[in-house]
Amino acid sequence: MSALPISVFIIARNEADRIGATIRAVRDLTDDLVVVDSGSTDGTQALAESLGARVIHNDWPGYGPQKRFAEEQCRHPWVLNLDADEVVPPDLADAIRAVFAAGEPAHAAWRIDIAEIFPGETRPHPWAYVLSPVRLYRWDRSRYSPSPVHDRVELGADVTAGCLKGRIHHFSVRSLGDQLDKLNRYSDQQADDLDARGVTIPAWRVFVELPGNFLKAYFGRRHFVRGVYGFLTAMNYAISRHLRVAKHYERRITSPRQPG
């Protein structure tokens, strides 16, 4: 099949165990596959290059700035963004091709459902909770947010977003321990972001953040349909949200006070 007039970009760091599947699933869609690496030490760069990607190093500036940097490396105005643990299945690849079949797409941005696949699963649970962010878009009309923690495309003026059929398969959990390490690091970045924006979360939130977010994940995001593993991942999510508030509170009470 011929390549589409789109670039695919992926940000990565130490993803040699996962990025191969991500690249193989989309390399027939594009003639411009860009991997922006922030300092891998596990061979991610060499693997990506062997699979046809253009690998560019950029020190980690945060999620939004890294994706904005990646947008600027793309040769086509149309871009598809994937994380290094996400795979485009054949039905979604066909849906992306269909968008371009008649020329310029009807919308300048497209939302794509993303469903997690947990260890021990081979496909998304039919009742799995999905996110539907914009991932296929013209980067000359919409850009990723510059926020270091909020990973989303900000639509430009008069840009409307369509919805593609199919789901990105998200292999986000290597293990429960790895997930918790990642979420712990992310909670540091969230606390930094709260400080940078001058946001103060009231202290009473420390007492309700963990149980409230467990209920949000377990029932609201339907982790309960995933059995024991769903319970465990809901707990990890709740712990990470608790840590965000706990670290924010700790900084407030331990930061040097200005003389009055």
C-alpha positions in Angstrom: 0.0 0.0 0.0 1.1 3.5 -0.7 2.0 5.9 2.1 -0.4 8.6 3.2 0.5 12.3 3.2 1.0 12.2 7.0 3.9 12.1 9.4 3.9 9.8 12.5 5.7 11.0 15.6 6.5 9.2 18.8 8.3 10.4 21.9 10.3 7.8 23.7 12.8 7.0 26.4 13.9 3.4 27.2 11.1 1.8 25.2 13.0 -0.9 23.3 10.6 -3.6 24.7 7.5 -1.8 23.3 8.3 0.6 20.5 9.0 -2.0 17.8 5.3 -3.1 17.8 4.3 0.6 17.6 6.4 1.3 14.6 5.7 -1.9 12.7 1.9 -1.2 12.9 2.2 2.2 11.2 5.3 2.2 9.0 3.2 1.4 5.8 1.0 4.5 6.5 3.8 7.0 6.2 7.0 7.9 4.6 8.0 10.1 7.5 8.2 8.3 10.9 9.8 10.5 13.6 11.0 9.2 17.0 12.1 11.9 19.4 14.2 10.3 22.1 15.2 11.9 25.4 18.2 9.8 26.3 17.5 6.1 26.1 20.1 3.7 27.3 18.4 0.4 26.2 18.9 0.6 22.5 15.6 2.3 21.6 17.3 4.6 19.1 19.0 1.8 17.2 15.9 -0.3 17.1 13.7 2.6 15.9 16.3 3.4 13.1 16.4 -0.2 12.0 12.6 -0.1 11.5 12.8 3.0 9.3 12.3 5.8 11.8 14.1 9.1 11.8 15.5 9.4 15.4 16.2 12.8 16.9 17.5 13.5 20.4 15.9 16.1 22.5 16.5 16.5 26.3 13.3 16.0 28.2 11.4 19.3 28.7 8.0 17.9 29.8 5.2 16.2 27.8 3.7 19.1 26.0 7.0 20.8 25.0 8.4 17.5 23.8 5.5 16.8 21.6 5.6 20.3 20.2 9.2 19.8 19.4 8.3 16.5 17.7 5.6 18.3 15.6 8.2 20.7 14.3 10.4 17.9 13.0 7.6 16.4 10.8 7.7 16.9 7.1 3.9 16.8 6.5 1.3 19.2 8.0 -0.9 16.2 8.8 0.5 14.2 11.8 -0.5 11.1 13.8 0.9 11.1 17.3 1.4 7.8 19.2 3.1 7.0 22.4 5.7 4.3 22.4 3.4 1.8 24.1 0.5 2.2 21.7 -0.3 0.1 18.7 -2.6 0.9 15.8 -4.5 -2.3 14.9 -5.4 -3.1 11.2 -9.0 -1.8 11.5 -7.9 1.6 12.7 -5.2 1.8 10.0 -8.0 1.2 7.4 -10.1 3.9 9.0 -7.1 6.4 8.8 -6.7 5.5 5.1 -10.4 6.0 4.5 -10.1 9.6 5.9 -7.6 10.4 3.1 -9.2 8.4 0.4 -11.1 11.3 -1.2 -8.3 13.9 -0.7 -8.2 16.5 2.1 -10.1 15.2 5.1 -13.4 16.7 6.2 -12.0 17.8 9.5 -8.6 19.2 10.4 -8.4 17.1 13.6 -9.6 13.6 14.5 -10.3 12.0 17.9 -9.3 8.3 18.3 -10.4 6.0 21.1 -7.6 4.6 23.2 -8.2 1.4 25.3 -5.7 -0.1 27.7 -4.6 -3.7 27.4 -3.4 -5.1 30.7 -0.8 -7.9 31.2 -2.4 -11.2 30.5 -4.8 -9.7 28.0 -4.5 -10.0 24.2 -7.1 -7.3 23.3 -9.1 -4.5 25.0 -11.9 -5.7 27.2 -15.2 -4.9 25.3 -16.4 -2.8 28.3 -13.0 -1.1 28.9 -13.0 2.6 29.6 -11.6 4.6 26.7 -10.1 8.0 26.3 -10.8 9.9 23.0 -8.1 12.5 22.5 -7.2 14.2 19.2 -4.3 12.2 17.8 -4.6 12.8 14.0 -4.5 16.5 13.1 -2.9 19.2 11.0 -0.2 20.6 13.2 -0.2 23.9 11.2 -3.7 24.5 12.6 -3.6 22.8 16.1 -0.7 22.2 18.5 0.0 20.2 21.6 -0.4 22.2 24.8 2.9 23.6 26.1 2.1 22.3 29.6 4.7 19.9 30.9 2.1 17.6 32.4 -1.1 18.0 30.4 -0.8 15.9 27.3 -3.5 17.2 24.9 -3.9 18.9 21.5 -5.3 22.4 21.6 -7.5 23.0 18.6 -6.9 26.1 16.6 -9.6 28.6 15.7 -12.5 27.2 13.7 -11.0 23.7 13.9 -13.6 20.9 14.4 -12.7 17.3 15.3 -14.2 14.2 13.8 -14.2 10.8 15.4 -12.4 7.8 13.8 -13.7 4.2 14.1 -11.3 1.8 15.8 -9.2 1.9 18.9 -5.5 2.4 19.7 -4.3 -0.5 21.8 -2.5 0.9 24.8 0.0 -1.5 26.5 0.6 0.9 29.3 1.4 -1.5 32.2 4.7 -3.4 32.1 4.1 -4.5 35.7 2.4 -3.1 38.8 5.7 -2.0 40.2 6.8 -0.2 37.0 3.4 1.5 36.8 3.7 2.8 40.3 7.3 4.0 39.7 6.0 5.9 36.6 3.0 7.4 38.5 5.2 8.4 41.4 7.5 10.3 39.0 4.5 11.9 37.3 3.2 13.0 40.7 6.4 15.0 41.2 5.9 16.7 37.9 2.3 17.5 38.8 3.3 19.0 42.1 5.9 21.1 40.2 3.2 22.2 37.8 0.9 23.3 40.7 3.7 25.3 42.1 4.5 26.9 38.8 0.9 27.9 38.3 0.5 29.2 41.8 -2.4 26.7 42.5 -3.1 25.8 46.2 -5.0 22.6 46.9 -6.7 22.7 50.3 -5.3 20.4 53.0 -8.6 18.4 53.5 -8.0 16.9 50.0 -5.3 14.7 51.6 -7.9 12.7 53.4 -10.2 12.1 50.4 -8.0 11.9 47.4 -7.1 8.2 47.7 -10.5 6.7 48.3 -12.2 9.2 45.9 -9.9 8.4 43.1 -10.0 4.6 43.7 -13.8 4.8 43.2 -13.3 7.0 40.1 -10.9 4.4 38.6 -12.6 1.2 39.8 -16.2 2.2 38.9 -16.1 5.4 36.8 -13.3 4.0 34.6 -14.7 0.5 34.8 -11.6 -1.2 36.1 -13.9 -3.5 38.0 -14.6 -5.4 34.7 -10.9 -6.4 34.6 -11.0 -8.6 37.7 -8.2 -8.7 40.3 -5.8 -6.8 38.0 -8.4 -4.1 37.5 -8.6 -3.6 41.3 -4.8 -3.4 41.6 -4.4 -0.9 38.8 -7.3 1.2 40.3 -5.3 1.2 43.6 -2.2 2.4 41.8 -4.1 5.2 40.2 -5.5 6.3 43.5 -2.1 6.2 45.2 -0.6 8.4 42.5 -3.4 11.0 42.8 -2.9 10.9 46.6 0.8 11.4 46.2 0.2 14.5 44.0 -1.7 16.2 46.8 0.5 14.9 49.6 3.7 16.2 47.9 2.0 19.5 47.2 1.0 19.8 50.9 4.4 18.8 52.1 6.0 21.5 50.0 3.7 24.1 51.4 4.5 23.3 55.1 8.3 22.8 54.6 9.1 25.7 52.2 10.9 28.6 53.7 8.6 31.3 55.0 9.1 34.8 53.8 9.7 37.4 56.6 6.5 39.4 57.4 
